[in-house]
Amino acid sequence: MDFAVRIIRFIKTFSHSFEDAIIAKQLVRSATSIASNYRAACRSRSKAEYFSKICIVVEESDETLFWLELLMKSGMIKDQNVEELHEEATEL
């Protein structure tokens, strides 16, 4: 959940351009999904349910990485925070 909160705070620094709004929406969606699905995995009732939720966590972490990489490569964000968030998403 802490990672999701940092992402939310990070996107508040974006401009209000069309491109920023689209990427911000996608980034918040994937980052918050990591937290909610990990929580669901921790409350799973079976190994199969746990595995299913953890697989979603991995997918959403990868999607979050994609959006952070897009921000860096496009030059939309030139901020040390994006690199730190990218590193944390990789760890997740």
Secondary structure, DSSP 8 states (H G I E B T S, - for coil): -HHHHHHHHHHTTS-S-HHHHHHHHHHHHHHHHHHHHHHHHHT-SSHHHHHHHHHHHHHHHHHHHHHHHHHHHHTS---HHHHHHHHHHHH-
